[in-house]
């Protein structure tokens, strides 16, 4: 990774160091991220609907999912030479509405509209794809964030109550 003419060079992996020391963190970082993604349990997203409570057949219901404020901070680890930090963030979501329809993968920040056609208590499922970013600090310098390889899927059930709606003809004439 280094010779008399090159003191520091990036060769496929993250290499850190100065004139007297080269520390390859690529393999270590990869193992740390893999271990972190295997062991971490991401939090549930907060699901909100409009209208709240129940909805009516034939009318649009709007769904949003937002990350909780707690539990998403970076996790630090590493040794005295290199300190590492991994942050987990929700990347995209997929809504299964409970009536056979779904969104496919969409942005976490998007609001999704769905129109239920049959009444009842429908069991939906929100699947969140989480990804990690990696930062390393050494000799007072910070490199990253880098996208960490690997993703975590978190499945979160929800219930939507759908009531029957029927049109009513209303006359404004007396």
Secondary structure, DSSP 8 states (H G I E B T S, - for coil): ---SS-S----SS-EEE-SS-EEE-HHHHHHHHHHHHHH------EEEEESSSEEETTSEEEEEEE--SSS-S-EEEE-SS-EEEEEEEEEEEEEE-SSS-EEEEEETT--EEEE--S-EEEEEEEEEEEEEEEEEEETTEEEEEEEEEEEEEEEEEEEEEEE-----------
